Amino acid sequence: MDLHLLETELKKRVAGYPYTPWGRKQADDWDRQTNFIYHTNRWETVLNITADMPAELRNYAINRWFNFWSAMGVETIFCNLPGVVAARDKKDRLTDFSINGVKFDHKTTVYPAAYPHSIDYARQHPTSLLMWLYGNQSQQKRFHLANRLFIVLYRRDGEHWKLRAELATIAAAIETYVRAFEINKLFGLNFNGRTAVADLIWIER
């Protein structure tokens, strides 16, 4: 994957199309109607395909495209690094890669407006934010309680979503994280007897 080209395409969406609400929580039925995103990495093509869609479905498709390709960029960044091994089964929804033998799904998320604490609190109490993120994930097929690495995006002006396009900035943070990775620094979480390990990588601007 050409990360520089992908960043250019993602930034076209940031520059040329303001953030719009999804219209609804991400759900399986609307996903089926917008699965073209998996095969379309050019912004102009997305605009053409969605031009005749109802407004809510178009916004859903555009947001889903933006999030998906940013996530693909992040996964590529991880898997290009020493000590990181891509999952063999691309259909394994619980594992994107392993770091030093520890399997992880990764998720990029904006700092959640509904989280009932400040970013300073979250920084000082990472387990609180991790438990909130697990507890407030989609309840459909994406739901799981396995190991996760969260890339958390935060901009002081509140435009957190724009940082999904900043792949070079994200890459620098990931490289620093992987270089210093230690299993005993991961956060152990317990979900009614089920356990997982997780961590946060912060991207702030």
C-alpha positions as CSV (number, residue, x, y, z in Angstrom):
1,M,0.0,0.0,0.0
2,D,1.3,3.5,-0.9
3,L,0.8,5.3,2.4
4,H,1.7,8.7,0.9
5,L,-0.9,8.3,-1.9
6,L,-3.5,7.1,0.6
7,E,-2.9,10.1,2.9
8,T,-3.3,12.4,-0.1
9,E,-6.7,10.8,-0.8
10,L,-7.9,11.0,2.8
11,K,-6.9,14.7,3.0
12,K,-9.0,15.4,-0.1
13,R,-12.0,14.4,2.0
14,V,-10.9,16.6,4.9
15,A,-10.4,19.6,2.6
16,G,-13.3,19.1,0.3
17,Y,-16.2,17.7,2.3
18,P,-17.1,18.9,5.8
19,Y,-17.9,16.4,8.6
20,T,-21.4,15.2,8.4
21,P,-23.3,12.9,10.9
22,W,-23.4,9.2,10.0
23,G,-27.2,9.5,10.2
24,R,-27.4,6.4,12.4
25,K,-25.0,4.1,14.3
26,Q,-23.0,1.8,12.1
27,A,-25.1,-1.2,11.4
28,D,-25.1,-4.3,9.2
29,D,-27.9,-3.4,6.8
30,W,-26.4,-0.1,5.7
31,D,-23.0,-1.7,5.6
32,R,-24.3,-4.1,2.9
33,Q,-25.4,-1.1,0.8
34,T,-22.0,0.6,1.0
35,N,-19.6,-2.3,0.7
36,F,-18.1,-0.7,-2.5
37,I,-15.8,1.2,-0.1
38,Y,-13.6,-1.9,0.3
39,H,-12.6,-1.7,-3.4
40,T,-12.5,2.1,-3.8
41,N,-9.5,4.1,-2.5
42,R,-9.9,7.2,-4.6
43,W,-11.9,10.1,-3.2
44,E,-13.3,11.3,-6.6
45,T,-14.6,7.8,-7.3
46,V,-16.4,7.8,-3.9
47,L,-18.1,11.1,-4.8
48,N,-19.3,9.7,-8.1
49,I,-20.6,6.4,-6.7
50,T,-22.5,8.2,-3.9
51,A,-23.8,11.1,-5.9
52,D,-27.4,9.8,-6.3
53,M,-27.7,8.2,-2.8
54,P,-30.1,9.7,-0.3
55,A,-28.2,12.2,1.9
56,E,-28.1,10.1,5.0
57,L,-26.8,7.0,3.2
58,R,-24.3,9.1,1.3
59,N,-22.9,10.6,4.5
60,Y,-22.8,7.1,6.0
61,A,-20.9,5.8,3.0
62,I,-18.4,8.7,3.0
63,N,-17.7,8.4,6.7
64,R,-17.4,4.6,6.4
65,W,-14.9,5.0,3.5
66,F,-12.8,7.5,5.4
67,N,-12.6,5.4,8.5
68,F,-12.0,2.2,6.6
69,W,-9.1,3.4,4.5
70,S,-7.5,5.3,7.4
71,A,-7.7,2.0,9.4
72,M,-6.1,0.1,6.4
73,G,-3.3,2.7,6.5
74,V,-2.8,2.2,10.2
75,E,-2.7,-1.5,9.9
76,T,-0.1,-1.2,7.1
77,I,2.0,1.1,9.3
78,F,2.0,-1.5,12.1
79,C,2.7,-4.5,9.9
80,N,5.7,-2.8,8.3
81,L,7.5,-2.6,11.6
82,P,9.9,-5.1,13.1
83,G,8.3,-7.4,15.7
84,V,4.8,-7.0,14.1
85,V,3.3,-9.9,12.2
86,A,0.1,-9.5,10.1
87,A,-2.7,-11.9,10.8
88,R,-2.7,-14.8,8.4
89,D,-6.5,-15.0,8.2
90,K,-7.8,-11.7,6.9
91,K,-11.3,-12.7,7.9
92,D,-10.3,-13.0,11.6
93,R,-12.2,-10.1,13.1
94,L,-10.4,-10.5,16.4
95,T,-6.8,-10.1,15.1
96,D,-5.2,-7.6,12.7
97,F,-1.6,-8.4,13.8
98,S,0.6,-9.5,16.6
99,I,3.3,-7.6,18.4
100,N,6.0,-9.8,19.9
101,G,3.5,-12.6,19.8
102,V,0.6,-10.8,21.4
103,K,-2.5,-10.7,19.1
104,F,-4.4,-7.5,18.7
105,D,-7.3,-6.0,16.9
106,H,-6.7,-2.3,16.4
107,K,-9.3,0.5,16.3
108,T,-8.8,4.2,15.6
109,T,-11.3,6.3,17.5
110,V,-11.9,10.0,18.1
111,Y,-11.9,11.1,21.7
112,P,-15.5,10.2,22.7
113,A,-17.7,13.2,23.5
114,A,-19.9,11.0,25.6
115,Y,-17.0,9.8,27.9
116,P,-17.8,11.6,31.2
117,H,-14.3,12.8,32.0
118,S,-11.7,15.2,30.6
119,I,-8.8,14.2,28.5
120,D,-6.5,14.9,31.4
121,Y,-8.5,12.4,33.5
122,A,-8.4,9.8,30.7
123,R,-4.6,10.3,30.4
124,Q,-4.2,9.7,34.2
125,H,-6.8,6.8,34.3
126,P,-6.4,4.9,31.0
127,T,-8.2,1.8,32.3
128,S,-11.3,4.0,32.8
129,L,-11.3,5.0,29.2
130,L,-10.5,1.5,27.9
131,M,-13.4,0.0,29.8
132,W,-15.7,2.8,28.4
133,L,-14.5,2.1,24.9
134,Y,-15.1,-1.6,25.1
135,G,-18.5,-1.0,26.8
136,N,-19.7,1.4,24.1
137,Q,-18.6,-0.4,21.0
138,S,-21.1,-1.5,18.3
139,Q,-23.3,-4.3,19.6
140,Q,-23.5,-6.0,16.1
141,K,-21.0,-8.2,14.3
142,R,-18.1,-5.9,15.2
143,F,-18.6,-6.4,19.0
144,H,-15.8,-8.4,20.8
145,L,-14.0,-8.4,24.1
146,A,-10.6,-9.6,22.8
147,N,-7.2,-7.8,22.9
148,R,-7.3,-4.3,21.3
149,L,-5.0,-1.4,20.6
150,F,-6.9,1.9,20.4
151,I,-5.5,4.8,18.5
152,V,-7.2,7.8,20.2
153,L,-7.4,11.1,18.2
154,Y,-7.7,14.4,20.0
155,R,-7.6,17.9,18.6
156,R,-8.0,20.9,20.9
157,D,-10.5,22.5,18.5
158,G,-12.7,19.5,18.7
159,E,-12.2,18.4,15.1
160,H,-10.8,15.0,16.2
161,W,-12.0,13.2,13.0
162,K,-9.6,15.1,10.8
163,L,-6.6,13.3,12.4
164,R,-7.6,10.1,10.7
165,A,-6.0,11.5,7.5
166,E,-2.7,12.3,9.2
167,L,-1.0,9.0,8.5
168,A,2.5,10.3,8.8
169,T,1.8,11.7,12.2
170,I,0.1,8.4,13.2
171,A,3.0,6.5,11.9
172,A,5.5,8.3,14.0
173,A,3.5,7.6,17.2
174,I,3.0,3.9,16.3
175,E,6.8,3.5,15.5
176,T,7.6,5.0,18.9
177,Y,5.0,2.7,20.6
178,V,6.2,-0.5,19.0
179,R,9.9,0.3,19.6
180,A,9.1,0.6,23.4
181,F,6.5,-2.2,23.5
182,E,6.5,-4.4,26.6
183,I,3.9,-6.9,27.4
184,N,3.9,-6.2,31.1
185,K,2.9,-2.6,30.4
186,L,-0.4,-3.6,28.8
187,F,-3.6,-3.0,30.7
188,G,-5.4,-6.2,31.8
189,L,-9.2,-5.9,31.6
190,N,-11.8,-8.3,33.1
191,F,-15.3,-8.6,31.6
192,N,-17.4,-10.8,33.9
193,G,-14.7,-13.5,33.9
194,R,-13.4,-12.9,30.4
195,T,-10.0,-11.2,30.2
196,A,-8.2,-9.1,27.6
197,V,-5.2,-6.9,27.3
198,A,-5.4,-3.5,25.7
199,D,-3.6,-0.2,25.4
200,L,-4.0,3.4,24.1
201,I,-1.8,5.3,21.6
202,W,-2.6,9.0,21.7
203,I,-2.5,11.3,18.7
204,E,-2.9,14.9,19.8
205,R,-2.8,18.2,18.0
